[in-house]
Amino acid sequence: MKPQLQPQLTVRAIRPLVSGLRALGHDPSPILSAVQITEALLNDPEARVPMSTGVHLLSVAAEKTADSNIGLHLAQHAELGSFDIFFYIMVSSPTLGAGYARLSQYQKLINDSTAVDLTTKGEHATLRHRMPGGLAAPRQSAEFILAAWVRAGRVATNMDWAPVEVRFAHQQPPDALDHARFFRAPIRFSTGENTLVCAAALLDTPGARSDPALLTVLDRYAANLLAEAPAGSTFADRARAALVEEMRGGEPRASKVAARLKMSVRSLNRHLAGEGTTYRELLDQLRKELAARHLGDARVSIAEVAFLLGFSELSAFYRAFHRWTGQTPAEFRQSARLKPN
């Protein structure tokens, strides 16, 4: 079996980045050239590029603009119309929750293998972005995505609301003052996930520019695009599910995961490489995400967390966790005491 092709982005994901660069006074041409995106490609509404190209574009943009917070700043300054159908569907929806639900439903129109999950539990609602296998988007991409969600939500409701909490998978950057000024909410880093937490009641806020007639047209258009979109690449999701099962029996090994998927280790590695990841990256991300989740529950001891993650020794868990977050499990648990449920 041939490895699947790398997940693809549509140019709908690239255009806001270009718009933001121009709004900030930067010439996007050398940045686009560095990642081999042409003007003709940008003008093709159905053009696709490898997901790694979008990640690379943000990396190059950060370097060439000398702006280490470029993802956040692009989301703040991009022309809202450059977000294409997603912005217009958002502001045409009857409530903020309905708008976010549509972002989740139509996410495949931006990226054929990422997902946006909207869930409500008790007093809080969460909007989470995840890549194949539950992997988290890298820093600049994640900060752009979550800031764009908040900005669009504020415009849609005509309210300058603030989230309950913002969670990023990556480590805290040296300068997070701009993040604090924009989100105006507690921001947690090294959590293993890229998630926006809001008050559940906020989702019922009426859309300030709700337009049922326009929304019907946009829904029909988006549904047609979705039906024509290529199938997503989900092998990493299957491998992640197999990893979760293996963790229950001790330290997960690639050979056992491959056996669960009825293939050789070589085939496992080849398929994951085709989706832009590796077995080690998948395992590390899953462990990091689950560790942050378990450590948020004071009823689970640190030793139990290590066991649940498949570590044979507590010291190995401590070393890995410090590598992921720069903190010990106890320090992380202390900082997460006020985490919303």
C-alpha positions in Angstrom: 0.0 0.0 0.0 1.3 3.4 -1.0 1.7 6.1 1.7 -1.0 8.7 1.6 -0.2 12.2 0.4 0.5 14.9 2.8 -2.6 16.7 4.0 -3.5 19.7 1.9 -4.6 23.3 2.6 -6.8 25.3 0.3 -5.8 28.8 -0.6 -8.6 30.0 1.7 -6.1 29.4 4.5 -3.4 31.4 2.8 -5.3 34.5 1.7 -5.9 35.9 5.2 -2.1 35.6 5.9 -1.3 37.6 2.8 -4.0 40.2 3.7 -2.6 40.5 7.2 0.9 41.0 6.0 -0.2 43.8 3.7 -2.3 45.4 6.5 0.8 45.4 8.7 2.8 47.1 6.0 4.8 44.1 4.9 5.4 43.1 1.2 4.2 39.5 1.0 5.9 38.8 -2.3 9.3 37.7 -1.0 7.6 35.5 1.6 5.3 33.9 -0.9 8.2 33.4 -3.3 10.2 31.6 -0.5 7.4 29.1 -0.1 6.7 28.8 -3.8 3.2 30.3 -3.8 2.5 32.2 -7.0 -0.1 35.0 -7.6 -1.9 32.6 -10.0 -2.2 30.0 -7.3 -3.7 32.6 -4.9 -6.2 33.6 -7.5 -7.4 30.0 -8.0 -10.3 29.5 -5.6 -9.9 25.7 -5.4 -6.1 25.6 -5.4 -4.4 23.5 -2.7 -0.9 23.4 -1.2 0.7 21.0 1.2 -0.1 21.8 4.8 3.6 22.1 5.5 3.6 25.1 3.1 1.3 27.1 5.3 3.4 26.3 8.3 6.5 27.3 6.5 4.9 30.5 5.3 4.3 31.6 8.8 7.8 30.7 9.9 9.3 32.6 7.0 7.0 35.6 7.8 8.2 35.6 11.4 11.8 35.7 10.2 11.5 38.3 7.5 9.3 40.7 9.5 11.3 40.2 12.7 7.9 39.6 14.4 8.0 36.7 16.8 4.2 37.0 17.3 3.3 37.2 13.6 0.5 34.6 13.8 -1.3 36.6 16.4 -0.8 39.9 14.6 -1.9 38.6 11.3 -5.2 37.4 12.8 -5.8 40.8 14.3 -5.1 42.8 11.2 -6.2 40.6 8.2 -9.1 42.1 6.2 -12.1 40.1 7.4 -13.4 39.5 3.9 -10.1 37.6 3.2 -11.4 34.8 5.4 -13.9 34.1 2.6 -17.0 32.0 3.2 -16.1 31.3 6.8 -16.4 35.0 7.9 -19.7 35.5 6.0 -21.2 32.3 7.4 -20.1 33.3 10.9 -21.6 36.8 10.8 -24.8 35.6 9.1 -25.5 32.9 11.7 -28.3 33.5 14.2 -26.1 33.1 17.3 -22.4 32.9 18.1 -22.8 29.2 18.9 -24.4 28.6 15.5 -21.5 30.4 13.8 -18.9 28.4 15.7 -20.8 25.2 14.8 -20.5 26.0 11.2 -16.8 26.7 11.5 -16.5 23.2 12.8 -18.8 21.7 10.1 -17.0 23.3 7.2 -13.4 23.1 8.5 -12.6 20.6 5.7 -12.9 23.5 3.2 -9.7 24.9 4.7 -7.8 21.8 5.5 -8.8 18.3 4.4 -7.5 16.5 7.5 -7.8 18.9 10.5 -10.9 19.2 12.7 -12.5 21.8 14.9 -14.6 20.4 17.8 -17.2 22.4 19.6 -18.4 20.9 22.9 -20.3 22.2 25.9 -19.9 20.8 29.4 -21.6 22.5 32.3 -20.9 26.3 32.3 -18.2 26.1 29.7 -17.9 25.6 26.0 -14.7 24.6 24.2 -13.6 25.1 20.6 -10.6 22.9 19.9 -8.4 22.7 16.8 -6.7 19.4 16.1 -4.6 17.9 13.3 -4.5 14.2 12.2 -4.0 11.9 15.2 -4.8 14.7 17.6 -1.5 16.4 16.9 -1.5 20.1 17.7 -0.8 22.9 15.2 2.6 24.6 15.7 2.8 27.9 17.5 2.3 30.5 14.8 -0.6 28.6 13.2 -2.2 27.9 16.5 -2.1 31.6 17.6 -3.4 32.7 14.2 -6.4 30.3 14.4 -7.5 31.0 18.0 -7.1 34.7 17.6 -9.1 34.6 14.4 -11.9 32.7 16.2 -12.1 35.4 18.9 -11.9 38.3 16.5 -14.6 36.9 14.2 -16.8 36.1 17.3 -16.5 39.7 18.5 -17.4 41.1 15.2 -20.3 38.6 14.7 -21.8 39.6 18.1 -20.7 43.2 18.1 -19.5 42.6 21.6 -16.0 43.0 22.9 -16.2 39.7 24.9 -13.3 37.8 26.4 -12.8 34.0 26.7 -12.8 32.2 30.0 -9.4 30.7 29.1 -7.1 30.1 26.1 -5.0 26.9 25.9 -2.0 26.5 23.6 0.0 23.3 23.0 3.3 25.1 22.6 5.6 26.6 25.3 5.1 30.1 26.4 6.9 32.6 24.1 9.4 35.1 25.6 7.0 37.9 25.0 3.3 37.1 25.7 2.1 40.7 26.5 0.3 41.0 23.1 -1.5 37.8 23.7 -2.7 39.1 27.1 -3.9 42.4 25.6 -5.8 40.7 22.8 -7.4 37.7 24.6 -7.8 39.5 28.0 -8.1 36.0 29.6 -5.9 33.5 31.4 -3.6 31.9 28.8 -2.1 28.5 29.5 0.8 27.2 27.5 2.2 23.6 27.1 -1.2 22.1 27.6 -1.0 19.7 24.6 -4.0 21.3 22.9 -5.1 24.4 21.1 -8.4 25.3 22.6 -10.6 28.3 23.3 -12.8 28.1 26.4 -15.9 30.3 26.6 -18.9 30.7 28.9 -21.5 28.3 27.5 -24.1 31.1 27.8 -22.0 33.2 25.4 -22.9 30.9 22.6 -26.5 32.0 22.8 -25.6 35.6 22.0 -27.5 36.7 18.9 -25.6 37.6 15.8 -25.5 41.4 15.3 -25.7 40.9 11.5 -27.7 37.7 11.3 -29.1 37.2 7.8 -31.2 34.0 7.4 -31.7 34.4 3.6 -28.0 34.9 3.0 -27.1 32.0 5.4 -29.3 29.6 3.4 -27.4 30.5 0.3 -24.0 30.2 2.0 -24.9 26.9 3.6 -25.9 25.5 0.3 -22.7 26.7 -1.3 -20.5 25.4 1.5 -22.3 22.0 1.4 -21.6 21.7 -2.3 -17.9 22.5 -1.8 -17.7 20.0 1.0 -19.2 17.3 -1.2 -16.6 17.9 -3.9 -13.7 18.1 -1.5 -11.2 15.2 -1.6 -11.3 12.6 1.1 -9.2 13.5 4.2 -6.1 11.8 5.3 -6.8 10.0 8.6 -4.2 7.3 9.0 -2.7 9.2 12.0 -6.1 9.1 13.7 -6.1 5.3 13.4 -2.5 5.1 14.7 -3.5 7.4 17.6 -6.4 5.2 18.5 -4.1 2.2 18.5 -1.7 4.0 20.7 -4.4 4.8 23.3 -5.2 1.1 23.5 -1.5 0.1 23.9 -1.1 2.6 26.7 -3.5 0.6 28.8 -1.1 -2.3 28.8 2.1 -0.5 29.5 4.7 1.3 27.5 3.5 1.5 23.8 5.8 0.2 21.2 5.7 0.9 17.4 5.8 -2.9 16.7 2.6 -3.4 18.8 0.8 -0.4 17.2 1.7 -1.7 13.8 0.4 -5.1 14.7 -2.9 -3.6 15.7 -3.1 -1.9 12.4 -2.1 -5.2 10.6 1.0 -3.9 9.0 4.8 -3.8 9.5 6.6 -1.1 11.4 8.1 0.1 8.1 4.6 0.6 6.6 3.5 2.4 9.8 6.4 4.8 9.6 5.9 5.3 5.9 2.2 6.1 6.3 2.8 8.6 9.1 5.6 10.2 7.1 3.1 10.7 4.3 1.0 12.7 6.7 3.9 14.8 7.8 4.5 13.2 11.2 6.4 10.3 12.9 5.5 7.7 15.5 7.5 9.5 18.1 5.8 12.8 17.5 2.4 11.1 17.6 3.3 9.4 20.9 4.8 12.5 22.5 1.8 14.7 21.5 -0.7 12.2 22.9 1.2 11.8 26.1 1.6 15.5 26.5 -2.1 16.1 25.9 -3.2 13.4 28.3 -0.7 14.4 30.9 -2.1 18.0 31.0 -5.6 16.6 31.2 -4.9 14.2 34.0 -2.7 16.6 36.0 -5.7 19.0 36.0 -7.5 16.5 38.1 -6.2 16.6 41.7 -7.7 13.2 42.4 -5.2 11.5 40.2 -1.7 11.2 41.7 1.4 12.0 39.6 2.5 8.3 39.8 -0.9 7.3 38.4 -0.6 9.8 35.6 2.8 8.2 34.7 1.2 4.8 34.7 -1.8 5.9 32.6 0.6 7.3 30.0 2.5 4.0 29.7 5.7 5.0 31.4 7.4 2.1 33.1 9.3 4.5 35.5 8.2 7.7 37.2 11.6 9.3 36.6 11.1 8.7 32.8 7.8 10.6 33.0 9.4 13.5 34.9 12.1 13.8 32.3 9.6 13.7 29.4 7.2 16.2 31.0 10.0 18.6 31.7 11.1 18.3 28.1 7.6 19.1 26.9 6.7 21.9 29.2 9.8 23.2 31.0 8.0 22.4 34.3 7.8 19.4 36.6 4.4 17.7 36.8 3.9 19.2 40.3 4.6 22.7 39.1 2.3 22.3 36.2 -0.5 21.0 38.4 0.0 24.0 40.7 -0.4 26.4 37.8 -3.5 24.6 36.5 -5.4 24.7 39.8 -7.9 27.3 38.5 -8.4 25.6 35.2 -12.1 25.7 34.1 -13.9 22.3 33.9 
